Amino acid sequence: MAPRRGRRPAARRTWRQALRRDWQLYSLAVLPLAFFLVFRYLPMIGNVIAFRRFEPGGSILGEQWVGLRYVRMFLTDPTFWQVFTNTLWLGALTLLFCFPVPIVLALLFNEVRTRALKRFVQSVSYLPHFLSVVIVAGITTQMLAADGPVNQALESLGRAPVAFLQEPGWFRTVFVGSEIWQTAGWGTILYLAALTTIDEDLYEAARIDGAGRWRQIWHVTLPGIRPTMITLLILNIGTFMAVGFEKVLLLYNPLTYPTADVISTYLYRTGVESNSFSYAAAIGLFEAVIGLVLIASANLLSRRTVGTSLW
């Protein structure tokens, strides 16, 4: 008796067949792909002017090859190293304070049992995210002005008013505080979504073993949202050097340059206001390379230590 022949495996569908069958779904990706192509990838060609002398009105790719001249210029420029240090400080403080706050806030929201109260507090915390950076900077400026509510409160307590927006020592505190207020509530959304995926049986098992609420959070909740935490941490490290340009530009002034001037604002003044486009392009390329190294290193370290990574 001849052996029975097994079922033949289904033929693998080609990309043309998949495109013909699900073209409606693929069409949804056209606009996002076009956006990234036009505004993210094509402008990379302009990085060539970091190695060529660019003159307004001339060739868009520069007039003359100068090699690493502009790289050597910013590496020996004391002003660049000052803004580079300021960028590191603001990036580190933002990561240190703005990253864990949404996690803590999401854990607190998760413990609220009154649904109406929980929705109200969440809505209030989300609201600053929908305000433009200009409005947030305006609110911050009005609150911390010499005759603003904060200084009026200090005067009522018998203390002298503080020039928050004119003293360099206060800028980092003001910037990080406004960043927490604007982003903390919105940042809880992903963590709250991750919390819903944790199996309730794990909490039940922890309660049977005698674990209280704190131990349940430490041994069940935090491990359950760890992949989300690691992914967002890697993304935040990747944007470590890209400290918020708009907010810094709106809040700083020449008096606070010693602590407020960062690479992005320095690029704006150098490239747009002073027309030194090649020099600004060289600094921007240097910043992008550092960001690439940071995100690749963080991803590799995360994959080898906790087994979670972006790629």
C-alpha positions in Angstrom: 0.0 0.0 0.0 1.4 3.3 -1.0 2.1 5.8 1.8 -0.3 8.6 2.2 0.9 11.8 0.9 0.8 14.7 3.3 -0.9 18.0 2.6 1.2 20.3 0.4 2.1 23.5 2.3 0.3 26.6 1.1 2.3 28.6 -1.4 3.9 31.7 0.1 2.1 34.8 -0.9 4.2 37.3 -2.8 4.3 40.9 -1.8 2.4 41.8 -5.0 -0.4 39.5 -4.0 -0.4 40.8 -0.5 -0.5 44.4 -1.8 -3.3 43.6 -4.2 -5.4 41.9 -1.5 -4.8 44.4 1.3 -4.2 47.6 -0.6 -6.6 49.6 1.6 -4.5 48.8 4.7 -1.2 49.6 3.0 -2.6 52.9 1.7 -2.9 54.1 5.3 0.9 54.0 5.5 1.5 56.2 2.5 1.1 59.6 4.2 3.3 58.6 7.3 6.0 57.2 5.0 5.9 60.3 2.8 6.2 62.5 5.9 9.3 60.7 7.1 10.8 60.6 3.6 10.3 64.3 2.9 11.0 65.8 6.4 13.3 63.2 7.9 15.4 61.3 5.3 15.7 63.7 2.4 17.1 66.6 4.6 19.9 64.2 5.6 21.5 65.0 2.3 22.0 68.5 3.5 24.5 67.2 6.1 27.1 67.4 3.4 27.5 71.1 3.9 29.1 70.3 7.3 32.1 69.4 5.1 31.6 72.1 2.4 31.5 75.9 2.5 27.9 77.0 2.0 27.1 80.5 0.9 23.5 81.8 0.7 22.4 82.0 -2.9 24.9 79.4 -4.1 24.7 75.7 -4.5 22.4 74.0 -2.1 25.2 71.4 -1.4 27.9 73.9 -0.8 30.5 75.7 -3.0 33.8 74.2 -1.9 35.0 71.1 -0.1 36.7 72.0 3.2 36.9 68.6 5.0 36.8 68.7 8.8 37.4 72.5 9.1 34.1 73.2 10.8 34.4 70.2 13.0 37.8 71.5 14.3 36.2 74.9 14.7 33.5 73.8 17.1 35.9 71.4 18.9 38.1 74.4 19.8 35.2 76.8 20.5 34.8 77.5 24.2 31.2 78.6 23.6 30.3 75.3 22.1 31.6 73.4 25.1 29.6 75.6 27.4 26.4 74.9 25.5 27.3 71.2 25.3 27.7 71.1 29.1 24.4 72.8 29.5 22.7 70.3 27.2 24.1 67.4 29.2 22.9 69.0 32.4 19.4 69.7 31.1 19.1 66.3 29.4 20.3 64.5 32.5 17.9 66.4 34.8 15.0 65.9 32.4 15.7 62.1 32.2 16.2 61.8 36.0 13.0 63.6 37.0 10.6 63.4 34.0 11.0 59.7 33.3 10.0 58.2 36.7 7.2 60.7 37.5 4.7 59.2 35.0 5.5 55.7 36.4 4.8 56.8 40.0 1.7 58.7 38.8 0.4 55.6 36.9 0.9 53.4 40.0 -1.1 56.0 42.1 -3.9 56.1 39.5 -4.0 52.3 39.5 -4.6 52.3 43.3 -7.6 54.7 43.1 -10.8 52.7 43.4 -13.3 55.5 43.0 -13.8 55.6 39.2 -15.2 59.2 39.1 -12.3 60.5 41.1 -9.8 58.6 39.0 -11.2 60.0 35.7 -11.2 63.5 37.1 -7.6 63.4 38.3 -6.5 61.8 35.0 -8.2 64.5 32.9 -6.7 67.3 35.0 -3.2 65.7 34.6 -3.6 65.2 30.8 -4.7 68.8 30.2 -1.2 70.5 30.1 -0.2 68.2 27.3 -2.7 69.7 25.0 -1.4 73.2 25.6 1.1 74.5 23.1 4.7 75.2 24.2 4.1 78.9 23.8 1.2 78.8 26.2 3.1 76.7 28.7 6.1 79.1 28.5 3.7 82.1 28.9 2.1 80.5 32.0 5.5 79.8 33.5 6.7 83.4 32.8 3.6 84.9 34.4 3.7 82.7 37.4 7.4 83.4 38.1 7.5 87.1 37.1 8.6 89.6 39.7 5.0 90.5 40.5 3.7 87.0 39.8 1.8 84.8 42.2 4.9 82.9 43.3 6.8 86.0 44.4 3.6 87.5 45.9 3.3 84.3 48.0 7.0 84.7 49.0 6.4 88.3 50.0 3.4 87.3 52.1 5.7 84.9 54.0 8.1 87.8 54.7 10.7 86.7 52.1 12.3 88.8 49.3 11.1 88.2 45.8 13.3 86.0 43.6 14.2 86.7 40.0 13.5 83.2 38.7 13.7 84.1 35.1 16.8 86.4 35.3 19.1 84.3 37.5 21.0 81.6 35.7 21.0 79.3 38.8 17.2 79.0 38.6 16.7 78.2 34.9 17.3 74.4 35.2 14.8 74.2 38.0 12.2 76.2 36.1 12.7 74.2 32.9 12.5 70.8 34.5 9.5 71.8 36.7 7.5 73.1 33.7 8.5 69.9 31.7 7.2 67.7 34.5 3.9 69.6 34.7 3.4 69.4 31.0 4.3 65.8 30.2 3.8 63.7 33.4 0.1 63.2 33.0 0.2 62.3 29.4 3.1 59.9 30.0 1.0 57.8 32.2 -1.2 56.5 29.4 1.2 53.8 28.2 1.9 52.6 31.7 -1.8 52.4 32.5 -2.3 50.4 29.4 0.5 48.1 30.4 -1.0 47.7 33.9 -4.2 46.3 32.3 -2.3 43.4 30.8 -1.0 42.1 34.2 -2.8 38.9 35.2 -5.0 39.3 38.3 -4.1 35.8 39.4 -0.6 37.1 40.1 -2.0 39.5 42.6 -4.2 36.8 44.1 -1.2 34.5 44.5 0.8 37.4 46.1 -2.0 38.1 48.6 -2.2 34.4 49.5 1.5 34.5 50.2 0.9 37.4 52.6 2.2 40.2 50.4 0.8 43.7 51.2 0.1 46.4 48.6 3.7 47.6 48.6 5.1 44.1 48.0 2.5 43.5 45.3 3.6 46.7 43.5 7.3 45.7 43.8 7.0 42.0 42.9 4.1 42.0 40.5 3.2 45.5 39.1 6.7 46.8 38.3 7.9 43.6 36.7 4.7 43.5 34.6 5.3 47.0 33.2 9.1 46.6 32.9 9.2 46.0 29.1 7.2 49.3 28.6 9.6 51.1 31.0 12.7 49.8 29.2 11.3 50.7 25.8 10.5 54.3 26.8 13.8 54.6 28.6 15.7 53.7 25.4 13.6 56.2 23.4 14.2 58.9 26.0 18.0 58.2 26.0 17.9 58.5 22.2 16.6 62.1 22.5 18.9 62.9 25.4 20.7 65.6 23.5 17.6 67.0 21.9 16.5 69.1 24.8 13.3 71.0 24.1 14.3 73.8 21.7 11.0 75.7 21.7 10.7 75.9 25.5 14.3 76.9 26.1 14.1 79.5 23.4 10.9 81.0 24.9 12.2 80.9 28.5 15.8 81.9 28.3 17.4 85.3 27.8 20.9 86.7 27.6 21.1 86.8 31.4 20.5 83.1 31.7 22.8 82.0 28.8 25.4 80.5 31.1 23.0 77.7 32.2 20.2 77.9 29.6 21.9 78.0 26.2 21.8 74.5 24.7 23.0 73.1 21.4 19.7 73.5 19.7 19.4 77.2 20.6 23.1 77.8 19.8 22.5 76.2 16.4 19.5 78.5 15.8 21.6 81.6 16.6 24.6 80.4 14.6 22.8 79.1 11.6 19.7 81.3 11.2 20.7 84.6 12.8 24.4 84.6 11.8 24.1 82.7 8.5 26.9 80.3 9.4 25.0 77.3 8.0 28.0 75.0 7.5 29.3 75.5 11.0 25.8 74.9 12.4 25.4 71.8 10.2 28.7 70.4 11.6 27.5 70.9 15.2 24.1 69.4 14.4 25.7 66.3 12.8 27.9 65.9 15.8 24.8 66.0 18.1 23.0 63.5 15.9 25.9 61.1 16.0 26.0 61.3 19.8 22.2 60.6 19.9 22.7 57.5 17.6 25.5 56.2 19.8 23.4 56.7 23.0 20.3 54.9 21.7 22.3 52.0 20.2 24.3 51.6 23.5 21.2 51.7 25.6 19.4 49.2 23.4 22.4 46.8 23.5 22.8 47.1 27.3 19.1 46.6 27.8 19.1 43.5 25.6 22.0 41.9 27.4 20.9 42.7 30.9 17.1 42.5 31.0 16.3 40.8 27.6 14.1 43.7 26.4 15.1 46.0 23.5 13.8 47.9 20.5 15.6 45.8 18.0 
